[in-house]
Amino acid sequence: MLRDLHIRNLAVIADVSIELGPGFNVLSGETGAGKSIVVDALALLCGGRAATDLIRTGADRLTVTGVFEPRGDGWREPLAAAGLEAADELVIRREVAKTGRSRAFVDDKPVTLKLLAELAPFLVRIHGQREELGLRTPDLQRAWLDRCGGTEGAELAARTAAAYERWRRLAARRARLTGDRRVRDERIDFLRFQIAEIDDARIEPGEEEELRRERAVLRHAEAIRSALDGATAALYEQDGAAYELLESGRRQLLEITDWEPEPEGWAAELEELRIRTGELADVLRRRLGDLEVDPGRLGVVEDRLAVLERLLKKHGPTSAEVLRRRDELAAELDELSADDDALEGLEAEVAAALDDYREAAVELSRARTAWGGKLARRVLRELRQLALDRARFEVAVERRTRQDGALELAGDRLEPSPAGIDRVTFRFSPNPGEELRPLARVASGGELARLYLAVQLAARRGEEASAETLVFDEVDAGVGGAEAAALGEKLRRLARGGQILAVTHLPQVASHADLHFKVEKTVAGGRTLTTVRALDDEQHATEVARMLAGAEVTPASLSHARELIAEAIG
């Protein structure tokens, strides 16, 4: 879920903060107020292209910050690959300077735009008049089709992926064993060298951290000694030390116990402080005594760390990873040293694994064909209520052929993949007389957004909401009347348990909002300024009335707005 969005110096927005909530969030406002700029800001957080002309006149840079509470675990893998820790909350920031320099940050750590693009599908999916991030991609189309299979689909997909992985591992092992003899011998020599290098180092898990701590002490021994000596003197040894002053204060308090009721308690507290001060001085004195620096020890530590850090750079960030890598190298060496009998047995294993994969992939492919017909019928039912009642939609499931593919089926060569042997294509025709074409070649932004909405509703069938925030920009283009009310109802239904942010001009859509934000443009001091504010229930009704009647809100339009809202929320 997108919890907070902060935009600074983007186009006509000077400084805006939006606190979104779960469910159906709506952005409305007059034409040209800047509603789509909010969508542009989210596109920047997704790694989208940044142009310097987006920066507000007079500003040096624009900044967009989003606070996300992601669901699921898919987003953790890109973070881990980038060396970042995954928390329950992600703060993503994008900066674009007048110089053209663009910077990105995740939890205040600089990252690449590539990482933002990898995270985006797990956080935000944007559908707009100008662009759509995702639905055109074959992988997403296949995933939505498989989702239609419910539990059966998940099991078939998992079985196919597992069969593929087993075949891939065995085929890779066979390739290593049957490769060019000279290359194989070179690999064996290389593996033996690397294993010997690790063994010769006699690594102990975690020793690099101990050595680094010791090196830090050795390098700064004089500073440590000086600090310990000074602190010990101040606490206990020098004239006027804390120990002596505390004792003096305790005695003076005891002298007035006949006249004051509290001094005995205060004196007891000072005595406790004095004892603790003496104990701390003893600890510091012992540490100072232990700080005997061997002049040659630093060189020994540096040399040992140089050996370890060379291996850490090659094989892993920690000594434990180096030892794990040593075991992997040894296993590969054993494989490459196998005799011909082992190779013959491996050939049989590879063939059996490929047969298992063929069986699983074919079963999945047949199921996808059946699911495709069901999905198409459900999507068309949804589209008929979204002002696309004459549209046509189909799901094409075709085999992914490849001349040198490892799998033969019905005379065709196919390339195995974890997702099976199919190419899934959603084909769409919005108007009668037009042929069905892949989405990338036919649908406009508004049509594509409504089609995505229909696919989501058709495939979910009461399942949990999408993990990512869905953003619809101008999804209501070309929709009116009863279709607009149906669109609002579908968006609200899709948002249950999840989050949708929609830019709309239609009161029938806005009336279904769980949270309503108004985008307003003003001119002050010769400068145009766009603001975004959250509406309370009364303001929500007033804004829906404005959308119904225009600039002047009348009692009749306000009454109509309240009726719309009451009907929308049931």
N, C-alpha and C positions, 0 to 999 in steps of 0.2 A: 504494500500500500504506500502511496505517496502521501506523506503526512504534512510536510511543509514545503512551500516553494517561495523562494526569494529572488526577485528580479531587480537588477539595478542597471540603469543606463542602456536599456535595450529599446531602440526606436523611440517612441513617444513615452515610454515608461521610464520615470526617473528613479523611483524606489517603491516597490510593491512587495508585500508579504501576503501570502495566501495560506491559510491553515485549512487543508482539506480533511474530509472525514470518510468513513466507509460508506458504501452504497452509491447512490446516484448523485453526482455533483454536476451542477449546471452553471455555465457561463452565458450571460445574456447582456445585451446592450445595443445601442443604436448602431447602424451601419457605419463602419469606419472608426468606431470607438477604440479598436485595438484588441478585440477578443482573440484573434488568431495569433497575436504576438505571444500570448501565453503558450500556445502550442509550439510556436517557433522556439521559445525558451526550453521547452521539454525536448525538442529535437536536438538542441545543443547538448543537453545532458546525455543524449543517446549517442553522442559522437558525430552528430551531423556537421555539415560544412558550415564554417563561420565566415561571413564577409564583414569587412570593416565598416561598410555602409550601414550595418545594423546598429552601430554605436551611436548613442544619442549625441546630437550636436552639442559641442562644447565639452564633452567628456573625453577622458583619455582611454577608458576601457569600459567594457560591459562585463557584468558578472551575473551568473545564474547559479543558484544553490538549491539542491533538492535533498530533503531528508526522507529516506525510504525505510520502511519496515518490511523487508522481503519475506516471502513465504517459500517453502520448499528448500531444497539444497542445491539446485543446479547452479545458482549464482556463486556458490562457494568455490567451485573448481577454478574459474578464471581468476578469482582473487588469490587463491593458493598458488597458482602458476606464476602470478606476478609477485609472489613473496609477501603478500599482505594477509593479515589475520582477519577472519570473518567474525563480525560481531552481529548482534541482533538488529542493529541499526546501521544504515549506510548513509554517509553524508557525501554527496557528489557535488563538486563545484567546477564550473567552466568559466574561464576568463579569456576575453579577446581584447587585445590592445590595438590602438590606432596604428601601430607599426605593422600590424598583420600577425603578430605573434599570438598563438593560441595555446593556453595551458589548461590542463585538467588535473583534478585532485580527487582522491577517494580517502575520506577520513583525514584530510589535510596532508596526505602523502601524494607527491606528484606521480601521475600515471600517464600512459599513452592514450591517444584517442581510440586506438585499436581495442584497449581494454574496455573503454566505455561502450563501444559497439558490441563487445562480447557480453557485457553485463545487461545491455538494454533489453534483450528478449525476455529476461527474467524479471524486469522491473516495469517497463512501460512499452505498450504497443500502440503506435499512432496510426490513425486512419483519417485522412484529410482530403480536401479538394486538390491539394498540390502534390501530396505524396502519401504513401502507405508503406509502413515498415512491417513486412512479414507475409501477408496473405498470398502474394505472388510467388513466394518461394516454394519449390516442389516439396522440400522437406516438411514444411508446415502443413501443406495440403495432405501429405501422406499421414502426418501425425493426427490431423483431424479425422481422417477417414478411419484410422485404426481406433480412435477414441469411440467411434460409433459401435465398435465391436464389444464395448464394455469389458467385462471380466475376461470373456473369451478372447477378445482382441489383445488385451494385455498379456495373457498367457501365451498366445501364439507368437506375438512379437518377441517376448522374452525367450521362448523356446528357440526361435529362429536365430536370435542374437547369440545365445549360448552355443548353439550348434556351429554358427559361423566362427566364433572365437576359438572353439576347439579345433576346427579344421585349419584356421589360420595359423595357430601355434604349431600344429603338426607339420603343415606345409612349409612353414619357415624353418623348422628344424630340419626337414628333409632337404631343403635348398642349401642349408649350411653343410650338410653331410655330402651332398652330391655335387657341390660346386667344383670349380676348377681346382685341381690338386695343388698347384703352386699357391693359389690364393688361400686354400685351406691350410696348407703348411705354414704360410705366413701368419695366418690368424692364430694357429696353435702356438707359434713362437711368441706372438704378441701377448696372448693370454698368459702364457707361462711367465713372461717378463713382468706383467702387471701383478700377477699373484705373488711372485717372489718379492717384488718391491713392497707390497703391503705386508707380507710376512716378515721381511727383514726389519720393518719399522717397529714390530712388536707393540702394536697399538693397544692401549687400554681404553675402554669406553669412557668418555668424558674427560680424559686427561688434558685435552687442549684447553678446557676452561680453567682447570687448576693452574696450568702453566701460564695462562694469560694473566690470572690474578697475581701469581707470584712475580711475573715480569713487571707488572705495574708497581708492586711494592719495591722491587729491586731498583727500578728506574727512579723512584721518588723517595728513596730511603732517607736522604738527608732532610727533606721537607717533613716526612713523617716523624723522624726523630726530634726535629725542632719543635713540632707541634705538641708531641707527647711530653717533651721536657717542659715546655712553657705551661701547658695545661696542668701538669703535676705540681709545678712550683706555685701556680696561682691558687690551686686547691689546698695545698698542704705545706709546702716547704719554705716559701719565701716569707719575709716579714709582712704581716698584714694579710696572710693567705686566708681564703674563705673559711677553712677549718678553724683558724684562730679567731676570726671575727664572729663566727657563729657561737663559739664558746663564750666570748665576751658578751655578746648580746643576751645569751641565756642567763649568765650570772647577774647582769643588770636587771633583768626582769624579776628574778627571784628576790631581789632586794626590796621590791615594792609590793610583795604579796600581802603585807599587812594592811595595805590601803586600797588595793585593786583586786576585784574578784577573779579576773581572767589571767593574770600573768603566769600562773602555774601551767595552765594548758598551753599558753604560747611558748613557754620555756620548754615544755615537753616536745612541741613540734620542732623547735630549734635544735634540740638534742637529737631528734631523729634525723634532721637534715645534716647535722654535724657528723653523725655516724655514717650516713650514706655517702657524704663527701669524702670521708676517710677511706671508705671501701672503694669508691671510684678511683681515688688517688692510688690505692694499692694496685687496682687493675691496670691503670695506665703505667705505673712503675714497672709491673711485671712485663707488660708488652714492650716497654722500652728496653728492658733487660734482654728480652728474646730477640730484639732486632739487631742481631749480629750478622752483618752482611759479608759473605764470602766474596772477595773481589772477582773471583773467577766464575761464580755461580750464574751471573747474568749472561755471560757468554754461552754457558751450557744450556740455559733455558732458551736463549735465542736460537741456538743451533737446533734444539729439539723441535721448537715451534716451526722452524723453517721446513723441517722434514714433514711434520704433520700438515702444515698449511699447504704444501705442494700436493699432498695426497687428498686433502679436503677439496682443493680446487678441481682436482681431476674427477673425484668420485662422489662427493657429497658434502653438504654443509657441516656434518658432524662426524665424529669418529665412529659412531654407531652405524651411520650410513656407509662409511668406507668399509667396515667389516661386512655389512650386508652385501655390498657390491662385490666383495671378495668371494663370497659364497656363490653369487650369480656367475662370476667369471669362471669359478671352478666347475660349476654345473655345465656351462657351455663347453669348457675344455673336455669334460668327460664325454659330452655328445660328439664332439669332433674327433675324439680318439676312439669312437666306437668301431667295431669290426663290421664286416659285410653282413653277417647274420643279423646284427641289430638293424642295419639299413633295410634288409628285406622285410623284417617285422614292421618297421616304420612305414614302408610303402603300403602295407595292408591296413595299418591304422589310418593313414591319410585317406585311402579309398573309402574305408568305412565311415570316417567322419564326413566326407563329402556326400555320401549316400544319406546320412542322417540329416545333413543340411538341406539336401534336395527335397527330402520328404517334408521337412518343416516348412521350407520356403514355398513349396507348391501348395501345401494346405493353407498357409497364410494368404497366398495369392488368390486362391479360389474364394476364401472368405471375404477378401477385399472386394472382389467383384460383386458379391451379394450385398455387402455393406454399402457399396457405391450406389446401387439402385435405391436402397432405403434412404440414404442420406440425401440424394437428389430429390426424392419425393417430399421429404420433410422440409428441405430448403425452399422448394417451390411454394409449399403451403405458407411459410413465413413471408416470402417475397410478395405474395398476393396481397398481404395486408400492409405492405410498405410501398405502395404506389408503383410496384413492378409486377403487376398482375399478368402482363403479357410476356414476361421474360421466360427464357428457357435456361436450364442448368443441367449439367450432367457431370458425372465423375468417370473419367477414362482411366482404366487400369491396364497398362501395357508392360510387356516384358522388356527389361533393360538388356538389349543384345550388345555383344562386343565380339569382334572377330576372333580375338585371342583369349576369350573368356575361359575360365577354368571349369565351368559347368556346362554340360551338354544336356539339352532337354528338347525333345521333339524336333531334332534336327537343327536347333539353334544353339549358338554358343552364348552363354550368359556369364556375366561377372558377378560372383557372389558378393554380398554386402551384409552388414549387420542388420539392415532394415529389410532384407529380402531381395527378390529379383524383379520388383515392380517399379515402374515409373507412374506416379499418380498425378493426373492433371485435372484440375477443375476447369470446365469449359462453360462459357456463359454467353448468352445473347440477350441483350436488354430489350430488343425490338423485333417485331415480326418481320420475316423476310431476310433477316441477317443470319448468317451461318454461325454455329457455335465455334467460339475461338478461345484459346487460353486466356486467362484473366489479364496477363501482362499486355495483351494486344487489343483489348476490347473495352474494359470498364473505365468509366470516368471516376474521379475521386469520390463523388457522392454515391454513385452506384456501387462502387467497391466497398465503401463503408457500410452501406446497407446490406450488401451481400455477406460481408464478414459477420455482421450482426446476426443474419439469418443462419449462417453456418454454425456460429457459436451456439445459438439456441437449439438448432436441430441436432447438433452433436452431443450437447450436454445432457439433455433429457433428465433434468433434476439433479445432476451431479454437482459437486462443489464448484464454486466460482473459479475463474481464472486466477492464477497466482499473481499475474502482472496487472498493473493499472491499465485499463483500456481507455484510450483518448479518441474521441470522435469530433472532428472539426467539420462543421457544415454538413452533418449527416442528413439533415432535413432538406437538402437542396432538391427542389422539384416535388416536394411532398406537401400535401395540404389536407384539410378536412378530416374525415374519419381516419385516413391513413396516418395523419400526424398524431392523432390520439393513440393509434395502434403502435406507432414508433416509440412514443413516450412510454407506453406500457411495457414494451419489449426491452427498452433500455433499463427501466427500473427493475424488471424481472431478471435481466442478465446481471445487474449489479448486486443482487442479493448475495451476501456472504463475501463480496469482493469490492471492487471500486471501479467506477466509470466516471470520467470527466468529459462532458459534452458541451460543445459550443453550438448554440441554437438561436434561431430567430422566431421559433414557433411557440406560442403560449401553450398549445396542447402538449408539447414536449416538456417545457419548463414546469408545468403544473405537477409533473411527477417527481420533481427533484426532492432528494433528501436534504441537500444543502444547495442554496442558490446564491451565486455571486454575480454582482452587477459590475460591468465594465463601463466607466464613464470617461469622457474626454472633455477637458475644459481648456480655456485659453486665459492665461494670466501673465501680465508683464510681457506680452508679445511672444510667449512660449506656450506650445501645446503640451498638455500634460494628461496622461491616462492614469486613472486609479482603479483599483479593484476592491470592492468591499462586500463582506458577507451580509446577507439580508436575514432579518428576523422574520417571524411568521407574517406579521402585518406588512412589512416591506416586500416580502415574497409575493403576497397577494397583489400589492400595488404594482409591482413590476410585471406580473402576468397580465394585469389590467392594461398597462401601458402597451404591452405587446399585442393585446387585442384591439385597442382603440387608437393607438398612436400617441402623440405627445401629450394630449389632454386626457387625463383619467377622469371618467364620469362615474357617478354612483351606479349607473347601469353596468358599465364595464367592470367596475370593482365587484359588483354582485356576481356577474358572470364568471369572473376570475375565481372567486371563492367557491362557486359551484364546480368549476373545473378541478380545482385542487381537492375538494372533498370527494369528488368522483374518482380522482386519480389515486388517492391514498386509501380508498375503500372505506 
